[in-house]
């Protein structure tokens, strides 16, 4: 099987990890599969707020323990246009420029930026897109003068631990207890 992956990061460990993820995804095919995937991470366009909110809803629905609460409180998934207007939102696309994931990084105080959102289309999960978006978020935070990136997480805690985030404290969110995590950038 030959799998190629091109990212804006070039031939670094990130793109190697993405290739490994694609190999796992396509190993199920059983036959020889030649696939070249180009992932692009770009700033969100002003017209994409509704599409990103819908992507956020689909991504959030994978957590069965929160489906009922999110359905009862649709405002919890609202995506503010200002996140795009302020340049805080980056979008991952594969192929035809359709968004398959996005992050929101909000500049903060004292050298800390907030990873306010990371969402990936469910059928594109476990292919390296979330990892690439987090690496992009860390680089943006660093370039913005931050020394660390923080995020509040629930069931996705193991994903963030794999990416070098450490637990700082336990916090209460609107729906459930969560962990506040930090990564030096």
GIHU-V50680 format. One record per residue. N is the residue number from 1. RES is the residue in one small letter. SS is DSSP state (h for helix, s for strand, l for the rest). Layout:
((N:RES:SS) (N:RES:SS))
//
This chain:
((1:x:l) (2:x:s) (3:x:s) (4:x:s) (5:x:s) (6:x:s) (7:x:l) (8:x:l) (9:x:l) (10:x:l) (11:x:l) (12:x:l) (13:x:h) (14:x:h) (15:x:h) (16:x:h) (17:x:h) (18:x:h) (19:x:h) (20:x:h) (21:x:h) (22:x:h) (23:x:h) (24:x:h) (25:x:h) (26:x:h) (27:x:h) (28:x:l) (29:x:l) (30:x:l) (31:x:l) (32:x:l) (33:x:l) (34:x:s) (35:x:s) (36:x:s) (37:x:s) (38:x:s) (39:x:s) (40:x:s) (41:x:s) (42:x:s) (43:x:s) (44:x:l) (45:x:l) (46:x:h) (47:x:h) (48:x:h) (49:x:h) (50:x:h) (51:x:h) (52:x:h) (53:x:h) (54:x:h) (55:x:h) (56:x:h) (57:x:h) (58:x:h) (59:x:h) (60:x:h) (61:x:l) (62:x:l) (63:x:l) (64:x:h) (65:x:h) (66:x:h) (67:x:h) (68:x:h) (69:x:h) (70:x:h) (71:x:h) (72:x:h) (73:x:l) (74:x:h) (75:x:h) (76:x:h) (77:x:h) (78:x:l) (79:x:l) (80:x:l) (81:x:h) (82:x:h) (83:x:h) (84:x:h) (85:x:h) (86:x:l) (87:x:l) (88:x:l) (89:x:s) (90:x:s) (91:x:s) (92:x:s) (93:x:s) (94:x:s) (95:x:l) (96:x:l) (97:x:l) (98:x:l) (99:x:s) (100:x:s) (101:x:s) (102:x:s) (103:x:s) (104:x:s) (105:x:s) (106:x:s) (107:x:l) (108:x:l) (109:x:l) (110:x:l) (111:x:l) (112:x:s) (113:x:s) (114:x:s) (115:x:s) (116:x:s) (117:x:s) (118:x:s) (119:x:s) (120:x:s) (121:x:l) (122:x:h) (123:x:h) (124:x:h) (125:x:l) (126:x:l) (127:x:l) (128:x:l) (129:x:h) (130:x:h) (131:x:h) (132:x:h) (133:x:h) (134:x:h) (135:x:h) (136:x:h) (137:x:h) (138:x:h) (139:x:h) (140:x:h) (141:x:h) (142:x:h) (143:x:h) (144:x:l) (145:x:l) (146:x:l) (147:x:l) (148:x:s) (149:x:s) (150:x:s) (151:x:s) (152:x:s) (153:x:s) (154:x:l) (155:x:l) (156:x:l) (157:x:h) (158:x:h) (159:x:h) (160:x:h) (161:x:h) (162:x:h) (163:x:l) (164:x:l) (165:x:l) (166:x:s) (167:x:s) (168:x:s) (169:x:s) (170:x:s) (171:x:s) (172:x:s) (173:x:l) (174:x:l) (175:x:l) (176:x:l) (177:x:s) (178:x:s) (179:x:s) (180:x:s) (181:x:s) (182:x:s) (183:x:s) (184:x:s) (185:x:l))
//
